[in-house]
Amino acid sequence: QVQLVESGGGLVQPGGSLRLSCAAAGSIFSINTMGWYRQGPGKQRELVAAITSGGSTNYVDSVKGRFTISRDNAKKMVYLQMNSLKPEDTAVYYCNADISGLLGRYGYWGQGTQVTVSS
């Protein structure tokens, strides 16, 4: 069984920073692309940032220059450093990973962590 567990959300003022972490655990052979999605109030879930096993990254235009995704393959973790946060970044942030394990290759989701940007 594979699990993704996020941490690091919270309440922050506009212009502030937060760092999200996501740990993968279980019977894992390899982790391919990892990413962060978010779903704001009344909005559809969107991809925020993704990183391949080789370290290539991509970002949604609205966070370019403010957010940085990184990963530690040895620890099976992915991070999202969020700087210069704006109220429109308020959302539940979900970790996603493409994982090969005992049962095959599947996409997995974390439980979500709330990020609120407000003064």
Backbone as a printed PyTorch tensor [residue, N CA C, xyz], in Angstrom:
tensor([[[  0.8420,  -1.1810,   0.0000],
         [  0.0000,   0.0000,   0.0000],
         [  0.8830,   1.2380,   0.0000]],

        [[  0.4790,   2.2370,  -0.7630],
         [  1.2500,   3.4710,  -0.8960],
         [  0.4360,   4.6310,  -0.3390]],

        [[  1.1090,   5.4930,   0.3950],
         [  0.4650,   6.6870,   0.9320],
         [  1.3100,   7.9110,   0.6570]],

        [[  0.6310,   9.0340,   0.4470],
         [  1.2790,  10.3370,   0.3610],
         [  0.7440,  11.1820,   1.5080]],

        [[  1.6520,  11.7660,   2.2760],
         [  1.2520,  12.5700,   3.4310],
         [  1.8510,  13.9570,   3.3070]],

        [[  0.9590,  14.9680,   3.2520],
         [  1.4030,  16.3460,   3.1180],
         [  1.4970,  17.0210,   4.4820]],

        [[  2.3060,  18.0730,   4.5370],
         [  2.3850,  18.9180,   5.7170],
         [  2.8560,  20.2970,   5.2890]],

        [[  2.6420,  21.2750,   6.1770],
         [  3.1960,  22.5910,   5.9370],
         [  2.2040,  23.6770,   5.5910]],

        [[  0.9410,  23.3510,   5.4690],
         [ -0.0420,  24.3810,   5.1670],
         [ -0.2930,  25.2750,   6.3620]],

        [[ -1.1200,  26.3050,   6.1470],
         [ -1.4510,  27.1960,   7.2450],
         [ -1.9460,  28.5300,   6.7650]],

        [[ -2.0090,  29.4730,   7.7020],
         [ -2.4520,  30.8280,   7.4270],
         [ -1.2370,  31.7410,   7.3330]],

        [[ -1.1830,  32.5440,   6.2750],
         [ -0.0560,  33.4400,   6.0810],
         [ -0.5680,  34.7520,   5.5040]],

        [[  0.1150,  35.8280,   5.8090],
         [ -0.2710,  37.1360,   5.2690],
         [  0.2040,  37.2790,   3.8280]],

        [[ -0.4610,  38.1050,   3.0500],
         [  0.0130,  38.3730,   1.6820],
         [  1.4700,  38.8160,   1.6950]],

        [[  2.2250,  38.2590,   0.7530],
         [  3.6520,  38.5340,   0.6850],
         [  4.5020,  37.5690,   1.4780]],

        [[  3.8570,  36.7300,   2.2670],
         [  4.5770,  35.7710,   3.0860],
         [  4.9710,  34.5120,   2.3310]],

        [[  5.5500,  33.5790,   3.0820],
         [  6.0600,  32.3420,   2.4970],
         [  5.5830,  31.1330,   3.2970]],

        [[  5.4630,  30.0270,   2.5960],
         [  5.1910,  28.7280,   3.2000],
         [  5.9350,  27.6640,   2.4180]],

        [[  6.2540,  26.5830,   3.0970],
         [  6.8760,  25.4410,   2.4270],
         [  6.0310,  24.2050,   2.6970]],

        [[  5.5530,  23.6020,   1.6190],
         [  4.7950,  22.3650,   1.7210],
         [  5.7220,  21.1790,   1.5060]],

        [[  5.4510,  20.1120,   2.2450],
         [  6.2180,  18.8750,   2.0930],
         [  5.2620,  17.7180,   1.8610]],

        [[  5.7290,  16.7250,   1.1430],
         [  4.9220,  15.5250,   0.8840],
         [  5.8500,  14.3190,   0.9260]],

        [[  5.4910,  13.3690,   1.7620],
         [  6.2920,  12.1630,   1.9090],
         [  5.5330,  10.9620,   1.3590]],

        [[  6.2190,  10.1770,   0.5520],
         [  5.6480,   8.9370,   0.0300],
         [  6.1330,   7.7750,   0.8720]],

        [[  5.2120,   6.8670,   1.1980],
         [  5.5720,   5.7250,   2.0260],
         [  4.8460,   4.4870,   1.5310]],

        [[  5.4510,   3.3220,   1.7920],
         [  4.8320,   2.0720,   1.3920],
         [  5.7660,   1.2430,   0.5280]],

        [[  5.1640,   0.2900,  -0.1550],
         [  5.9360,  -0.6170,  -1.0060],
         [  6.1580,   0.0400,  -2.3670]],

        [[  7.2460,   0.7860,  -2.4670],
         [  7.5230,   1.6130,  -3.6480],
         [  8.7810,   1.1240,  -4.3470]],

        [[  8.6710,   0.8750,  -5.6380],
         [  9.8370,   0.5220,  -6.4360],
         [ 10.4960,   1.7720,  -7.0050]],

        [[  9.6670,   2.6650,  -7.5390],
         [ 10.2010,   3.9040,  -8.1050],
         [  9.1000,   4.9520,  -8.1430]],

        [[  9.5400,   6.2120,  -8.0930],
         [  8.6070,   7.3330,  -8.1830],
         [  8.9440,   8.1260,  -9.4270]],

        [[  7.9920,   8.2970, -10.2760],
         [  8.2030,   9.0180, -11.5270],
         [  7.8980,  10.5030, -11.2880]],

        [[  7.0130,  11.0830, -12.0340],
         [  6.7080,  12.4960, -11.8470],
         [  5.9520,  12.7220, -10.5370]],

        [[  6.3320,  13.7850,  -9.8410],
         [  5.6300,  14.2190,  -8.6330],
         [  5.1380,  15.6440,  -8.8660]],

        [[  4.0340,  15.9780,  -8.2420],
         [  3.5060,  17.3130,  -8.4890],
         [  2.6210,  17.8030,  -7.3640]],

        [[  2.3000,  19.0840,  -7.4610],
         [  1.3860,  19.7250,  -6.5410],
         [  0.2160,  20.3000,  -7.3440]],

        [[ -0.9690,  20.0220,  -6.8690],
         [ -2.1970,  20.5810,  -7.4260],
         [ -2.8530,  21.4280,  -6.3490]],

        [[ -3.7880,  22.2710,  -6.7610],
         [ -4.5550,  23.0260,  -5.7900],
         [ -5.9900,  23.1910,  -6.2690]],

        [[ -6.8720,  23.3480,  -5.2920],
         [ -8.2710,  23.5940,  -5.5960],
         [ -8.7730,  24.6970,  -4.6850]],

        [[ -9.0300,  25.8570,  -5.2900],
         [ -9.5550,  26.9920,  -4.5450],
         [-11.0620,  26.9220,  -4.4280]],

        [[-11.6300,  27.7680,  -3.5800],
         [-13.0840,  27.7800,  -3.3910],
         [-13.8180,  28.0160,  -4.7090]],

        [[-14.6960,  27.1120,  -5.0640],
         [-15.4820,  27.2560,  -6.2770],
         [-14.7120,  27.0660,  -7.5620]],

        [[-13.5080,  26.5290,  -7.4630],
         [-12.6730,  26.3550,  -8.6600],
         [-12.3610,  24.8850,  -8.8920]],

        [[-11.9320,  24.5870, -10.1070],
         [-11.4960,  23.2410, -10.4300],
         [-10.0640,  23.0220,  -9.9400]],

        [[ -9.7300,  21.7810,  -9.6920],
         [ -8.3650,  21.4630,  -9.3040],
         [ -7.4320,  21.7480, -10.4790]],

        [[ -6.3030,  22.3850, -10.1900],
         [ -5.3360,  22.7090, -11.2380],
         [ -3.9410,  22.2800, -10.8310]],

        [[ -3.1500,  21.9680, -11.8480],
         [ -1.7500,  21.6420, -11.6090],
         [ -0.9900,  22.9290, -11.3120]],

        [[ -0.2650,  22.9350, -10.2120],
         [  0.5410,  24.0910,  -9.8400],
         [  1.9780,  23.9200, -10.3300]],

        [[  2.5630,  22.7680, -10.0390],
         [  3.9470,  22.5130, -10.4140],
         [  4.1860,  21.0150, -10.4440]],

        [[  5.1280,  20.6010, -11.2880],
         [  5.4760,  19.1880, -11.3800],
         [  6.9720,  19.0590, -11.5880]],

        [[  7.5010,  17.9050, -11.1690],
         [  8.9310,  17.6380, -11.3220],
         [  9.1180,  16.1730, -11.6770]],

        [[  9.9190,  15.9200, -12.6970],
         [ 10.1740,  14.5460, -13.1100],
         [ 11.2450,  13.9160, -12.2230]],

        [[ 11.4460,  12.6320, -12.3840],
         [ 12.4770,  11.9500, -11.6110],
         [ 13.8590,  12.4820, -11.9350]],

        [[ 14.0190,  13.0470, -13.1140],
         [ 15.2970,  13.6230, -13.5180],
         [ 15.4780,  15.0770, -13.1200]],

        [[ 14.4160,  15.6650, -12.5550],
         [ 14.5390,  17.0350, -12.0600],
         [ 13.9720,  18.1150, -12.9700]],

        [[ 13.4010,  17.7470, -14.1010],
         [ 12.7750,  18.7510, -14.9530],
         [ 11.4860,  19.2340, -14.3130]],

        [[ 11.2580,  20.5440, -14.4040],
         [ 10.1070,  21.1380, -13.7300],
         [  9.2210,  21.9040, -14.6960]],

        [[  7.9620,  22.0580, -14.3120],
         [  7.0770,  22.9690, -15.0130],
         [  6.0930,  23.5580, -14.0170]],

        [[  5.6300,  24.7670, -14.3300],
         [  4.7820,  25.5230, -13.4150],
         [  3.6180,  26.1400, -14.1790]],

        [[  2.5160,  26.3210, -13.4850],
         [  1.4330,  27.1100, -14.0440],
         [  1.8970,  28.5610, -14.0780]],

        [[  1.4660,  29.3090, -15.0730],
         [  1.9740,  30.6710, -15.2830],
         [  1.8040,  31.5470, -14.0440]],

        [[  0.7230,  31.3650, -13.3140],
         [  0.4060,  32.2660, -12.2040],
         [  1.3780,  32.1600, -11.0300]],

        [[  2.1920,  31.1160, -10.9790],
         [  3.1190,  30.9500,  -9.8520],
         [  4.5820,  31.0360, -10.2810]],

        [[  4.8270,  31.1830, -11.5680],
         [  6.2140,  31.2440, -12.0500],
         [  6.9370,  32.4150, -11.3990]],

        [[  8.1460,  32.1380, -10.9100],
         [  8.9340,  33.1690, -10.2560],
         [  8.6450,  33.3050,  -8.7750]],

        [[  7.5860,  32.6760,  -8.2990],
         [  7.2300,  32.7550,  -6.8740],
         [  7.3300,  31.3980,  -6.1770]],

        [[  6.9770,  30.3260,  -6.8780],
         [  6.9840,  28.9870,  -6.2920],
         [  8.1350,  28.1780,  -6.8700]],

        [[  8.6800,  27.2880,  -6.0570],
         [  9.7330,  26.3860,  -6.5010],
         [  9.4300,  24.9750,  -6.0220]],

        [[  9.3940,  24.0480,  -6.9660],
         [  9.1910,  22.6410,  -6.6170],
         [ 10.5370,  21.9370,  -6.6030]],

        [[ 10.7170,  21.0430,  -5.6460],
         [ 11.9550,  20.2670,  -5.5700],
         [ 11.6190,  18.8930,  -4.9920]],

        [[ 12.5750,  17.9850,  -5.0950],
         [ 12.3460,  16.6490,  -4.5660],
         [ 13.6310,  16.0530,  -4.0270]],

        [[ 13.4760,  15.1270,  -3.1000],
         [ 14.5990,  14.3700,  -2.5580],
         [ 14.2730,  12.9020,  -2.8310]],

        [[ 14.8940,  12.3480,  -3.8430],
         [ 14.5650,  10.9880,  -4.2570],
         [ 14.9070,   9.9650,  -3.1740]],

        [[ 15.9810,  10.1880,  -2.4500],
         [ 16.3850,   9.2380,  -1.4060],
         [ 15.3560,   9.1910,  -0.2790]],

        [[ 14.7650,  10.3340,   0.0220],
         [ 13.7690,  10.3990,   1.0970],
         [ 12.3560,  10.2080,   0.5890]],

        [[ 12.1950,  10.0900,  -0.7290],
         [ 10.8710,   9.9410,  -1.3310],
         [  9.9690,  11.1140,  -0.9550]],

        [[ 10.5080,  12.3200,  -1.0990],
         [  9.7580,  13.5150,  -0.7300],
         [  9.7660,  14.5400,  -1.8520]],

        [[  8.7020,  15.3400,  -1.8820],
         [  8.6020,  16.4680,  -2.7900],
         [  8.2000,  17.6870,  -1.9700]],

        [[  8.7150,  18.8420,  -2.3810],
         [  8.4910,  20.0790,  -1.6430],
         [  7.9470,  21.1520,  -2.5860]],

        [[  7.2410,  22.1030,  -2.0040],
         [  6.8140,  23.2800,  -2.7420],
         [  7.1030,  24.5030,  -1.8840]],

        [[  8.1060,  25.2690,  -2.2790],
         [  8.4240,  26.5190,  -1.6120],
         [  7.5960,  27.6220,  -2.2530]],

        [[  6.7740,  28.2680,  -1.4470],
         [  5.8720,  29.3000,  -1.9620],
         [  6.2420,  30.6430,  -1.3550]],

        [[  6.6650,  31.5650,  -2.1940],
         [  7.0450,  32.9070,  -1.7600],
         [  6.0950,  33.9350,  -2.3660]],

        [[  6.1220,  35.1330,  -1.8070],
         [  5.2840,  36.2330,  -2.3070],
         [  3.8410,  35.7870,  -2.4930]],

        [[  3.3140,  35.1450,  -1.4860],
         [  1.9710,  34.5840,  -1.5870],
         [  0.9220,  35.6670,  -1.7370]],

        [[ -0.1090,  35.3460,  -2.5030],
         [ -1.2090,  36.2520,  -2.7890],
         [ -2.5210,  35.6300,  -2.3030]],

        [[ -3.5200,  36.4440,  -2.0370],
         [ -4.8180,  35.8850,  -1.6100],
         [ -5.3590,  34.8560,  -2.6010]],

        [[ -5.0920,  35.0490,  -3.8800],
         [ -5.5940,  34.1020,  -4.8850],
         [ -4.8720,  32.7550,  -4.8410]],

        [[ -3.8240,  32.6370,  -4.0470],
         [ -3.1710,  31.3340,  -3.8510],
         [ -3.9010,  30.4940,  -2.8070]],

        [[ -4.8870,  31.0690,  -2.1480],
         [ -5.6550,  30.3330,  -1.1480],
         [ -6.3370,  29.1280,  -1.7810]],

        [[ -6.0840,  27.9540,  -1.2280],
         [ -6.6140,  26.7150,  -1.7910],
         [ -6.2130,  25.5440,  -0.9040]],

        [[ -6.8230,  24.4110,  -1.1870],
         [ -6.3070,  23.1580,  -0.6440],
         [ -5.2760,  22.6370,  -1.6340]],

        [[ -4.0930,  22.3590,  -1.1500],
         [ -2.9940,  21.8900,  -1.9950],
         [ -2.8420,  20.3790,  -1.8180]],

        [[ -2.7620,  19.6890,  -2.9650],
         [ -2.6740,  18.2340,  -2.9820],
         [ -1.3700,  17.7830,  -3.6350]],

        [[ -0.7290,  16.8350,  -2.9930],
         [  0.4350,  16.1890,  -3.5620],
         [ -0.0350,  15.0430,  -4.4660]],

        [[  0.6530,  14.8690,  -5.5830],
         [  0.3490,  13.7770,  -6.5030],
         [  1.6480,  13.1280,  -6.9500]],

        [[  1.6350,  11.8110,  -7.0870],
         [  2.8450,  11.1330,  -7.5340],
         [  2.4960,   9.9180,  -8.3830]],

        [[  3.2810,   9.7260,  -9.4140],
         [  3.1780,   8.5740, -10.3060],
         [  4.1660,   7.5340,  -9.7740]],

        [[  3.6290,   6.4540,  -9.1730],
         [  4.4650,   5.5300,  -8.4070],
         [  4.3340,   4.1060,  -8.9240]],

        [[  5.4670,   3.4520,  -9.0590],
         [  5.4990,   2.0250,  -9.3850],
         [  5.7450,   1.2570,  -8.0900]],

        [[  4.8040,   0.3620,  -7.7640],
         [  4.9220,  -0.4140,  -6.5410],
         [  4.5560,  -1.8630,  -6.7680]],

        [[  4.2710,  -2.5570,  -5.6830],
         [  3.9600,  -3.9840,  -5.7470],
         [  2.7430,  -4.2800,  -6.6140]],

        [[  1.7590,  -3.3600,  -6.6040],
         [  0.5080,  -3.5860,  -7.3240],
         [  0.5300,  -3.0220,  -8.7360]],

        [[  1.6290,  -2.4340,  -9.1340],
         [  1.7160,  -1.8460, -10.4600],
         [  1.9900,  -0.3600, -10.3890]],

        [[  1.7500,   0.3180, -11.5000],
         [  2.0390,   1.7580, -11.5980],
         [  0.7310,   2.5280, -11.5540]],

        [[  0.6130,   3.4210, -10.5710],
         [ -0.6060,   4.2030, -10.3920],
         [ -0.2680,   5.6320,  -9.9820]],

        [[ -1.2550,   6.5040, -10.1530],
         [ -1.1640,   7.8440,  -9.6130],
         [ -1.7970,   7.8680,  -8.2310]],

        [[ -1.1080,   8.5050,  -7.2980],
         [ -1.5980,   8.5640,  -5.9280],
         [ -1.7730,  10.0290,  -5.5220]],

        [[ -2.7010,  10.2530,  -4.5940],
         [ -2.9840,  11.5820,  -4.0750],
         [ -2.8080,  11.6120,  -2.5580]],

        [[ -2.3370,  12.7560,  -2.0730],
         [ -2.3480,  12.9900,  -0.6460],
         [ -3.7140,  13.4790,  -0.2070]],

        [[ -3.8460,  13.7160,   1.1010],
         [ -5.1420,  14.0940,   1.6610],
         [ -5.4330,  15.5870,   1.5080]],

        [[ -4.4320,  16.3530,   1.1840],
         [ -4.6170,  17.7890,   1.0090],
         [ -4.2240,  18.5700,   2.2500]],

        [[ -3.7070,  19.7730,   2.0240],
         [ -3.3620,  20.6700,   3.1240],
         [ -3.8340,  22.0840,   2.7580]],

        [[ -4.4790,  22.7360,   3.7080],
         [ -5.0750,  24.0430,   3.4500],
         [ -4.0190,  25.1430,   3.5240]],

        [[ -4.0130,  25.9900,   2.5160],
         [ -3.1930,  27.2030,   2.5200],
         [ -4.1400,  28.3930,   2.4100]],

        [[ -4.0680,  29.2780,   3.3710],
         [ -4.9090,  30.4710,   3.3820],
         [ -4.0210,  31.7030,   3.4320]],

        [[ -4.1980,  32.5820,   2.4590],
         [ -3.4190,  33.8170,   2.3870],
         [ -4.3750,  34.9760,   2.6450]],

        [[ -4.2080,  35.5900,   3.7970],
         [ -5.1440,  36.6340,   4.2040],
         [ -4.5060,  37.5400,   5.2420]],

        [[ -4.8940,  38.8010,   5.2120],
         [ -4.4220,  39.7240,   6.2330],
         [ -5.4230,  39.8190,   7.3830]]])
